């Protein structure tokens, strides 16, 4: 008796991410789907979840079959309010928001497109994910009331052994997604620049 082929059934209600694929043949206007299977849990590491999700679709050859693919942070307020994270087409990719700090995702996509540009088989590229670290910027909005609290959090990440590049990426991403308010905006910008250029570097590397 032959084994039954695994069929992925997306969990629209509980998935962290979703995608839209615009196919070349035009038979289907948009092929959409979700990162979570109805009968399986997603990885707790949301970077690992997104990398695995995208790699599954790429491994099935959809970069060649489509004109354009886009991945979103899936929310509860309707598709029109979902945040775009990754855009893919046959010649390149673009990252947005928190995805810009996902170094494992960047490395994986760079390997894929290197294969494509060399005319090699890109579907065999496997993602390599580092030790779990992907703070969810969507959940920690408002966690830091001021610059000092954000600085202390970054120092705590460094103490836990999180790589410098990831801490720096988180720092920039948080300020981009959730700008800290300041009475004097000019001083706020100056303080941020000074921290990034001096204090943060010393804090993480020492």
C-alpha positions as CSV (number, residue, x, y, z in Angstrom):
1,X,0.0,0.0,0.0
2,X,1.5,3.3,-1.0
3,X,2.0,6.1,1.5
4,X,-0.5,8.9,1.5
5,X,1.0,12.2,0.3
6,X,1.2,14.8,2.9
7,X,-1.3,17.6,2.3
8,X,-0.7,21.0,3.9
9,X,-3.9,22.5,5.3
10,X,-3.4,26.2,6.3
11,X,-4.7,27.5,9.6
12,X,-6.1,30.9,8.8
13,X,-7.1,31.7,12.4
14,X,-3.8,31.0,14.1
15,X,-1.0,31.4,11.5
16,X,1.6,34.1,12.1
17,X,2.2,34.8,8.4
18,X,0.4,34.5,5.1
19,X,1.4,34.8,1.4
20,X,0.0,35.8,-1.9
21,X,1.5,34.3,-5.1
22,X,0.7,35.7,-8.5
23,X,1.3,32.9,-11.0
24,X,2.6,33.2,-14.5
25,X,-0.1,31.2,-16.2
26,X,-2.9,33.5,-15.0
27,X,-5.3,30.6,-14.4
28,X,-5.5,31.7,-10.7
29,X,-5.4,35.4,-10.0
30,X,-3.8,35.0,-6.6
31,X,-2.7,31.8,-4.8
32,X,-2.8,32.5,-1.1
33,X,-1.9,30.5,2.0
34,X,-0.8,30.5,5.6
35,X,2.3,29.6,7.6
36,X,0.6,27.3,10.1
37,X,-0.7,23.8,9.4
38,X,-4.0,23.1,11.2
39,X,-2.7,20.0,13.0
40,X,0.8,21.3,13.8
41,X,2.3,24.0,16.0
42,X,4.5,26.7,14.5
43,X,8.1,27.2,15.7
44,X,8.2,29.6,18.7
45,X,11.1,31.4,17.0
46,X,9.2,33.6,14.5
47,X,12.3,34.2,12.3
48,X,12.7,30.4,12.0
49,X,9.0,30.1,11.3
50,X,9.2,32.7,8.4
51,X,12.4,31.3,7.0
52,X,11.0,27.8,7.0
53,X,7.7,29.0,5.5
54,X,9.4,30.8,2.6
55,X,11.9,28.0,2.0
56,X,9.1,25.5,1.6
57,X,7.4,27.6,-1.1
58,X,10.7,28.3,-2.9
59,X,11.7,24.6,-2.7
60,X,8.5,23.8,-4.7
61,X,9.7,26.0,-7.5
62,X,7.3,28.9,-7.2
63,X,9.9,31.5,-7.9
64,X,9.9,30.2,-11.5
65,X,6.2,29.7,-11.6
66,X,5.2,33.2,-10.5
67,X,5.6,36.8,-11.4
68,X,5.6,38.0,-7.8
69,X,5.2,36.7,-4.3
70,X,4.6,38.6,-1.1
71,X,4.6,37.5,2.5
72,X,2.7,39.3,5.3
73,X,2.5,39.4,9.1
74,X,-1.0,37.9,9.5
75,X,-3.3,39.8,11.8
76,X,-6.9,39.8,12.9
77,X,-8.0,43.1,11.4
78,X,-8.4,42.0,7.8
79,X,-5.9,41.4,5.0
80,X,-5.8,45.0,4.0
81,X,-4.2,45.8,7.4
82,X,-1.6,43.0,7.4
83,X,2.0,44.2,7.4
84,X,4.1,43.4,4.3
85,X,7.4,41.7,5.3
86,X,8.9,40.1,2.2
87,X,8.6,40.6,-1.6
88,X,10.0,38.1,-4.0
89,X,10.3,37.8,-7.8
90,X,12.6,35.8,-10.1
91,X,15.3,38.5,-10.2
92,X,15.4,39.8,-6.6
93,X,13.8,40.4,-3.2
94,X,12.9,43.1,-0.8
95,X,12.5,43.0,3.0
96,X,10.4,45.3,5.1
97,X,10.0,46.1,8.8
98,X,11.1,43.3,11.2
99,X,12.2,41.1,8.3
100,X,15.1,43.6,7.7
101,X,16.7,42.3,10.9
102,X,16.3,38.6,10.2
103,X,19.8,37.7,9.2
104,X,19.1,34.0,8.7
105,X,16.4,35.0,6.2
106,X,18.7,37.4,4.4
107,X,21.5,34.7,4.2
108,X,19.0,32.1,2.8
109,X,17.6,34.5,0.2
110,X,21.1,35.6,-0.9
111,X,22.1,32.0,-1.5
112,X,18.9,31.4,-3.4
113,X,19.4,34.3,-5.7
114,X,23.1,33.6,-6.2
115,X,22.0,30.2,-7.6
116,X,19.4,31.8,-9.8
117,X,21.8,34.3,-11.3
118,X,24.3,31.5,-12.0
119,X,21.6,29.4,-13.7
120,X,21.8,26.7,-11.0
121,X,19.1,24.8,-9.1
122,X,17.9,27.2,-6.4
123,X,15.3,24.8,-5.0
124,X,17.9,22.7,-3.3
125,X,19.2,25.6,-1.1
126,X,18.5,24.8,2.6
127,X,18.1,27.6,5.2
128,X,20.5,27.5,8.2
129,X,19.0,29.1,11.3
130,X,21.1,30.3,14.2
131,X,20.4,29.9,17.9
132,X,16.9,31.1,18.5
133,X,16.6,34.9,18.9
134,X,13.8,36.9,17.3
135,X,12.1,39.3,19.7
136,X,8.6,40.0,18.4
137,X,8.4,43.7,17.8
138,X,4.7,43.4,17.3
139,X,4.2,42.2,20.9
140,X,6.6,44.6,22.7
141,X,5.2,47.8,21.4
142,X,5.3,50.4,24.2
143,X,7.6,48.2,26.4
144,X,10.2,50.9,26.6
145,X,9.1,54.2,27.9
146,X,12.4,55.9,27.2
147,X,15.8,55.5,25.6
148,X,17.4,54.3,28.8
149,X,15.0,51.3,29.0
150,X,15.7,50.3,25.4
151,X,19.5,50.6,26.1
152,X,19.2,48.4,29.2
153,X,17.2,45.8,27.2
154,X,19.9,45.7,24.6
155,X,22.6,45.3,27.2
156,X,20.6,42.4,28.6
157,X,20.6,40.8,25.2
158,X,24.4,41.1,25.0
159,X,24.7,39.6,28.5
160,X,22.7,36.6,27.3
161,X,25.2,36.0,24.4
162,X,23.0,37.4,21.6
163,X,25.4,38.3,18.6
164,X,26.2,42.0,18.1
165,X,24.6,42.1,14.7
166,X,21.3,40.8,16.0
167,X,21.2,43.3,18.9
168,X,22.1,46.1,16.6
169,X,19.4,45.0,14.1
170,X,16.8,44.8,16.9
171,X,17.8,48.3,18.2
172,X,17.3,49.9,14.8
173,X,14.1,47.9,14.0
174,X,12.5,48.8,17.3
175,X,13.1,52.5,16.8
176,X,11.9,52.3,13.2
177,X,8.7,50.4,14.1
178,X,8.0,52.1,17.5
179,X,9.8,55.6,17.6
180,X,10.4,56.8,21.1
181,X,8.8,60.1,22.0
182,X,10.9,63.0,23.2
183,X,10.3,66.5,24.3
184,X,13.2,67.7,22.2
185,X,13.2,65.7,18.9
186,X,16.6,67.1,17.9
187,X,18.2,65.9,21.2
188,X,16.5,62.5,20.8
189,X,18.0,62.0,17.3
190,X,21.4,63.1,18.6
191,X,21.3,60.8,21.5
192,X,20.3,57.8,19.3
193,X,23.2,58.6,16.9
194,X,25.7,58.9,19.8
195,X,24.5,55.6,21.3
196,X,24.7,53.6,18.1
197,X,28.1,55.0,17.1
198,X,29.7,54.7,20.5
199,X,27.9,53.4,23.6
200,X,26.1,50.4,22.0
201,X,29.2,49.2,20.2
202,X,31.3,49.3,23.4
203,X,28.5,47.8,25.4
204,X,28.1,44.8,23.2
205,X,31.7,44.2,22.3
206,X,33.2,44.5,25.8
